[in-house]
Amino acid sequence: MKRWEKMGKALRNPNCLTMFRIIAAPGIVILLLFPNRFTTALAMLLFSAAAISDYLDGYFARRWGMISSFGKVMDPVADKLLVSSSLIMLSSLGWIPAWVVCIIIGRELAITGLRVVIIESGEDISASWLGKYKTGFQIAAIISLLIHYPYFGIHFHAIGMFFLWGALVFTIWSGIDYFIKFRKLIDL
C-alpha cells in the first residue's frame, strides 16, 4: 500500500507533474517517428495526460502553497516543449502546414522574451483570456491531429485543422495584445 501512497503523493506534486510533461515530449516524438493507428493513439493519450497535468500542477501549487522557483521557470518551459515538439512532428509528417507551426512557435518565443524583460523590470503582465483560448484551441487541435486517422466515421484530422486555425487566430491576437500591454508598461 505504501507504493500507491507514494505514487499518489508524487502525482500531487506540481514539480513532478511539470517533469512528466518534459518527459512526455520526447515520448510523443518517438511515437510519431513510426506513425500508424496504434502509435498515434498512444501519442494522443500521452499528450492528453500531459495537458491534464498542466492544469493539475497549477491547481495543486496554488491550493497547497507549493509554488516554487523551479515551477515558475520550468512550468512554461514544459508547456512550450510539449506543444512545440508535437506541432513540429505533425508538420514533419505533412499533416499540418509548417508556416502555421513557425507562427505559433515564433509567438511563444517572442512572448517568453518579453516576459523576461518584464520580470527584470519588476513588473507583471498576467495571462489574459486570449491566452487561455489560445491554449485551449492548441490542445484541442493537437489531440485531434495526433489521432489523425478516421475512427467510427469521425474525421479527426479535419476536426484538428478546424481547431488549429482557431489556435492560429488566438495565437496572433493574444501575441498582439501582449505586445500592446508591454508597450503601455514601458511607456509609464
Long-range contacts (C-beta under 8 A, 24 or more apart in sequence): 12-56, 12-60, 12-64, 13-60, 13-66, 14-56, 14-57, 14-58, 14-60, 14-61, 14-66, 14-67, 14-68, 14-71, 14-75, 15-57, 15-66, 15-68, 15-70, 15-71, 15-74, 17-53, 17-54, 17-56, 17-57, 17-60, 18-53, 18-57, 18-70, 18-71, 18-74, 18-75, 18-78, 19-74, 19-78, 20-49, 20-50, 20-53, 21-50, 21-53, 21-54, 21-78, 21-79, 21-81, 21-82, 22-74, 22-77, 22-78, 22-81, 22-82, 24-49, 24-50, 24-82, 25-50, 25-78, 25-81, 25-82, 25-85, 25-86, 26-85, 28-82, 28-85, 28-86, 28-89, 28-146, 29-85, 29-89, 32-89, 32-90, 32-92, 32-93, 32-146, 35-93, 35-148, 37-149, 40-146, 40-147, 40-148, 40-149, 41-147, 43-86, 43-146, 44-143, 44-146, 44-147, 47-82, 47-86, 47-142, 47-143, 47-146, 48-143, 50-82, 51-82, 51-139, 51-143, 54-78, 54-79, 54-82, 76-112, 76-115, 79-135, 80-108, 80-112, 83-108, 83-138, 83-142, 84-108, 86-142, 86-146, 87-142, 90-142, 90-145, 90-146, 95-145, 95-148, 95-157, 96-145, 96-160, 96-161, 96-164, 100-164, 100-168, 103-168, 103-171, 103-172, 104-138, 104-167, 104-168, 104-171, 107-171, 107-172, 107-174, 107-175, 110-175, 111-175, 111-178, 114-178, 114-179, 114-182, 117-182, 118-182, 118-185, 121-185, 121-186, 123-185, 125-178, 125-181, 125-182, 125-185, 128-174, 128-177, 128-178, 128-181, 130-170, 130-173, 130-174, 130-177, 131-174, 131-178, 133-170, 133-174, 134-167, 134-170, 134-171, 134-173, 134-174, 137-163, 137-164, 137-166, 137-167, 137-170, 138-163, 138-167, 138-171, 140-167, 141-166, 141-167
